[in-house]
Amino acid sequence: MPRVCKKNINTSFFHIMVQGNNKEYIFNSVKDINQYMKIMKDTKEKINLIILAYCIMNNHAHILFHEENVEHLIKYMYRVNMLYAKYYNKDHKRVGYVFRDRYKTQPIYSEKHLISCVRYIHNNPVKANICKKPYEYKYSSCYNNIFYTGTELEKNIKKKLYVQNESLDLNKNEAFIFMEDGENKEEICKEILKQIMVKNNITKEEFCQNEELLNLAIKKLKYENDISYRMIETILGINRKKLKRIENREL
C-alpha cells in the first residue's frame, strides 16, 4: 500500500523517497532517469500538483510535493511508479518488483524543516561523491526544475535557498533526518538530541536545565519527526507535564 497515512496530517508538504527493491539500481542510465522524469511530467498534466524539489539517483529518488489533497498525491505516486515499473521490466527484460515498498513519505510541518529538506534533497549527489556542488548534478531540481511553475510559494522558497552569487547557501544547511517506516524512532530521537547538545557544547544535565533549548528540541522532535512526549520523557527523564509546560511557555 502507498505510504501516506491520512490520519492526523495537518500539512500540505510531503517529502517522498522511492527506492529500488533490495536497494538495487533502478535508474541505471540516462535513458532510465529521463523516462522516470518524463512519466512524472506526463502524470503531472493529469494530476496537477506542485513539485518543489527532486533528485533522481541510481537506486532511489527524492521528491518534495506541495498538495492539499492527499488523495491526489497517492494517485500521482501510484501512477508514476506503476508506469515506470512496466517500462523498466520491459526494457531490461525482467519480471518482479522494481520498487521497495512503493515509496516512503515524510510530512513536513515547518518552514525551517521545509528548507532543510530541499537542501537535503539537492545535496544527495554531493554526499555520494558524484559532484562537488549540488547544481552540477543534472538530474535534480537544483540544476533545472522542469516542474517549476513560478507560484509565490516557489519564489519564496528560492529566495531562502539562494544567496547573491546565485549558488546554494550550504552553510545554513542543518542536519536532516529522513524518517523511514519501521525505523527506530528512539534512535532518531537520541541522535537529534545529541546533535543539539554537541552544537551547544553542553552535557545532558545542562541541556535538561535549559528550558529554551528544550523548547526548541520538543518542537523539532514532535512536529518535524513525529516523536511523542512519552519517548522524549523516557530518554531525558523529564515528565510529560513539565515538557508540555516548557513547550507552551513563552520564552
VEXNULO-798973 format. One record per residue (C-alpha): x, y, z. Coordinates in steps of 0.05 Angstrom, whole numbers, plus 5000, padded with zeros to 4 digits. Layout:
<recs>
XYZ
...
</recs>
This chain:
<recs>
500050005000
502350724989
505951015050
501651635061
497751595126
491752075124
490652065199
492852685239
496153015178
496053765185
500653965128
500754015053
508253885045
510853175034
517852905024
517552244987
523051744973
522551174923
527750634926
529650024885
527549344912
533149084956
536449764944
538249544874
539750044818
533250224782
535750844746
541650514711
542551004654
540851704629
535251364589
532251084653
532651744690
529652124632
524051624627
522251694701
522252444695
518052414632
512951984668
513052474726
511753054678
506352694638
502752484702
503153194728
499053404668
493552924690
494153014766
496453734777
500553854840
506754254857
513653914856
518254364895
524553944891
527053284865
533452884856
534052234817
539851784838
541651084815
537750674866
532951184894
529551854882
527252424928
521252864911
518353434952
511053594939
506054124958
499053864953
492854004996
489253364975
492952744999
488852304952
491852674892
498852524918
497151794928
494351744857
500252114828
505551674860
501751034845
501351214771
508551444765
511550834798
506750354762
508450634693
515850644708
515849924733
512449694669
517550074627
523549824668
521549094667
520249104592
526549504575
531049084619
527648424602
526048254674
520048094718
518248244790
518148834837
522049454817
520849894878
521849754952
515149834988
512450304933
515050944968
516251255036
513251915059
515352435110
510553015124
513853705131
511054135187
515154775188
518555275142
525355115173
524254375162
521954505090
528254905072
532754385105
529053845065
530354194999
537754265015
538053535037
535053314970
539753744929
545853504968
544652764955
549552724896
554753124936
554352634994
555052064944
561452394916
558352454847
559753204844
562553754888
556754244883
549254074881
547954504819
552954074779
548353464781
543753464721
538253034749
535753474805
531554104812
537754474835
540554414764
533854524729
526954444759
522854234698
516654274741
517654994764
511155394755
513156064786
508056064843
509256534902
510755934945
516355714897
519056414892
519456484967
523055824975
528056014921
529456674957
531156295021
535455784984
539756244943
544756784961
547357364919
552356944878
546656504853
549355874888
546155474943
547755735012
550155075041
552955405104
545955445131
544554715118
542354355182
542253625196
536153305164
533852605181
529252225135
524551815178
523151165143
517450695163
519850165211
525950565233
527450605307
524551275329
528251215395
534951225358
532651815316
530552185379
537252055413
541052275351
537252935346
538253085420
545652915413
546353395355
543353955396
547853825455
554153785412
552254415374
551454795440
557354445475
553254235536
552253605576
545653235582
544753505652
545854225628
541154105569
535553865615
536154505655
535954965594
528555085580
529955495517
533754925484
528654425510
523054835478
526654825411
528254085417
520953895433
518354265372
523553945327
522253245354
514653285356
512853695294
518553525247
519752805266
513152575297
516352355363
511852305423
512352635492
512751935521
519251775483
522352455499
520452335572
523751645572
530251895541
531152535580
527852325645
523352945645
515952815658
510852985605
507453525646
513953915650
515353805576
508454075557
509354675604
516054825572
513254765502
507355235516
511455735555
513256385521
520856435524
</recs>
